[in-house]
Amino acid sequence: MKKLARIILTNWINLCLILSAVYLYSFITAYSDKTFSFNDSVFSATYLIFYYGILLWSGFILSILVLDIVFFSFYKKNKFINYKLFFEWAIISLPFFYWLIIYNEYIFLIAIISFSIGQYFRKLYIQKHLT
């Protein structure tokens, strides 16, 4: 149980990386528009991430917690970490791929890429906790 809690606590890597990448992308996109000033860009990026996207982030956090419990509660060895994290990434990224295709918004691509990078860094922490 203690190892599972440590594995679940490694999700801060994904959250920090995804939130910062999406925030930076939305700020740059807003600031590149001629009608936005610097302060307007900061406000719009903050509003987009923390107010408009609160349902998305709560669903993301809930799904990653549930998948961590499912994948890491039964077999806590280093052998299948890559497969578990890949399947976790694939399952959670499916809606982002769908929204990328349907809405043609590249912010979802930024979220997918940063989530895959976060899973790689998270793997290093998980391996450290399991050994």
C-alpha positions as CSV (number, residue, x, y, z in Angstrom):
1,M,0.0,0.0,0.0
2,K,2.9,2.4,0.8
3,K,4.4,1.7,-2.7
4,L,1.1,2.4,-4.4
5,A,0.8,5.7,-2.5
6,R,4.3,6.7,-3.7
7,I,3.4,5.8,-7.2
8,I,0.3,7.8,-7.1
9,L,2.2,10.8,-5.7
10,T,4.4,10.8,-8.8
11,N,1.5,12.2,-10.8
12,W,2.7,15.7,-9.8
13,I,5.2,15.4,-12.6
14,N,2.5,15.0,-15.2
15,L,0.4,17.8,-13.7
16,C,3.2,20.3,-13.5
17,L,4.5,19.5,-17.0
18,I,1.1,19.5,-18.7
19,L,-0.2,22.6,-17.0
20,S,2.9,24.6,-17.6
21,A,3.2,23.6,-21.3
22,V,-0.5,24.3,-22.0
23,Y,-0.3,27.6,-20.1
24,L,2.8,28.7,-22.0
25,Y,1.2,27.7,-25.4
26,S,-2.0,29.6,-24.6
27,F,0.0,32.6,-23.4
28,I,2.1,32.7,-26.6
29,T,-1.0,32.2,-28.8
30,A,-2.8,35.0,-27.1
31,Y,0.2,37.3,-27.1
32,S,0.9,36.8,-30.8
33,D,-2.6,38.2,-31.5
34,K,-2.3,42.0,-32.1
35,T,-5.3,42.8,-30.1
36,F,-4.0,41.3,-26.8
37,S,-1.6,43.1,-24.5
38,F,0.8,41.3,-22.1
39,N,-1.7,41.6,-19.2
40,D,-4.6,40.4,-21.4
41,S,-2.5,37.4,-22.5
42,V,-1.7,36.4,-18.9
43,F,-5.3,36.8,-17.9
44,S,-6.7,34.8,-20.8
45,A,-4.2,32.0,-20.4
46,T,-5.0,31.8,-16.7
47,Y,-8.7,31.9,-17.3
48,L,-8.4,29.2,-20.0
49,I,-6.4,26.8,-17.9
50,F,-7.9,27.3,-14.4
51,Y,-11.5,28.2,-15.0
52,Y,-12.5,26.9,-18.4
53,G,-10.5,23.8,-18.2
54,I,-11.3,22.8,-14.6
55,L,-13.6,20.0,-15.7
56,L,-11.0,18.7,-18.1
57,W,-8.3,18.7,-15.4
58,S,-10.5,17.1,-12.8
59,G,-11.4,14.3,-15.2
60,F,-7.7,14.0,-16.1
61,I,-6.6,13.7,-12.5
62,L,-9.4,11.2,-11.7
63,S,-8.6,9.0,-14.7
64,I,-4.9,8.9,-14.0
65,L,-5.5,8.1,-10.3
66,V,-7.9,5.2,-11.2
67,L,-5.6,3.8,-13.8
68,D,-2.7,4.0,-11.4
69,I,-4.6,2.1,-8.8
70,V,-5.7,-0.5,-11.4
71,F,-2.3,-1.0,-13.0
72,F,0.0,-0.8,-10.0
73,S,-2.0,-2.3,-7.1
74,F,-1.7,-5.9,-8.2
75,Y,1.8,-6.3,-9.6
76,K,4.5,-3.9,-8.3
77,K,7.6,-5.0,-10.1
78,N,9.8,-3.1,-12.5
79,K,9.1,-5.6,-15.3
80,F,6.0,-4.1,-16.9
81,I,6.3,-0.4,-16.0
82,N,6.8,0.7,-19.7
83,Y,3.7,-1.2,-20.8
84,K,1.6,0.1,-17.9
85,L,2.6,3.8,-18.5
86,F,2.1,3.4,-22.2
87,F,-1.4,2.0,-21.8
88,E,-2.2,4.7,-19.3
89,W,-0.9,7.4,-21.7
90,A,-2.9,5.8,-24.6
91,I,-6.2,5.6,-22.7
92,I,-6.0,9.1,-21.3
93,S,-4.7,10.6,-24.6
94,L,-7.5,9.2,-26.7
95,P,-9.9,12.1,-26.0
96,F,-7.1,14.6,-26.7
97,F,-6.5,13.0,-30.1
98,Y,-10.2,13.1,-30.8
99,W,-10.5,16.8,-29.9
100,L,-7.3,17.5,-31.9
101,I,-8.9,16.1,-35.0
102,I,-12.4,17.4,-34.5
103,Y,-11.6,21.0,-33.3
104,N,-8.2,21.3,-35.0
105,E,-6.8,23.0,-31.9
106,Y,-3.1,22.4,-31.4
107,I,-3.3,22.9,-27.6
108,F,-4.4,19.3,-27.4
109,L,-1.3,18.2,-29.3
110,I,0.8,20.1,-26.7
111,A,-1.1,18.3,-23.9
112,I,-0.4,14.9,-25.6
113,I,3.3,15.6,-26.1
114,S,3.8,17.0,-22.6
115,F,1.9,14.0,-21.1
116,S,4.2,11.6,-22.9
117,I,7.3,13.4,-21.7
118,G,5.8,13.4,-18.2
119,Q,5.2,9.7,-18.3
120,Y,8.9,9.2,-19.2
121,F,10.1,11.2,-16.3
122,R,7.5,9.6,-14.0
123,K,8.9,6.2,-15.0
124,L,12.2,7.1,-13.6
125,Y,10.6,8.1,-10.2
126,I,8.5,4.9,-10.2
127,Q,11.5,2.7,-10.8
128,K,13.3,4.5,-7.9
129,H,10.4,3.8,-5.6
130,L,10.0,0.2,-6.6
131,T,13.6,-0.8,-6.1
